[in-house]
């Protein structure tokens, strides 16, 4: 069970801080996490402690994050598939809450953007949307892990 003050990655919501672990009301025995997304502090998410539908994990430790950053070059792009299948692959990858999957999405969308530019076409809306979502989730997690600003994290990632 996560504790108050922990930072977690919660489904497609990205990095959230556990504000409390409490019943949703005084008549309930079931415990809920009260989560606040780090970049949407006015939003509050309530999810049961025993929720099995939405993946949730602690943010990486600094050691895990450093190992992850060193492994980015080894992460492969997704297989070439039809447009609708690719969008579904992106959705599934984003739901995993896995940094490696986020990088896979980013690399795939970036490669597709370059390929389409070479063909004189624009990037697809899905490629752009999921690239931005994956990039945002990755930067947000690294901000928390390394206690750095987004600009510093982008600088770290570009190395």
Secondary structure, 3 states (H helix, E strand, C coil): CCCCCCEEEEHHHCEEEEEEEEECCCCCCCEEEEEEECCCCCCCEEEECCCCCCCEEECCCHHHHHHHHHHHHHCCCCCCCCHHHHHHHHHHHHHCCCHHHHHHHHHHHHHHHHHHHHCCCCCCHHHHHHHHHHHHHHHHHHHHHHCCCHHHHHHHHHC
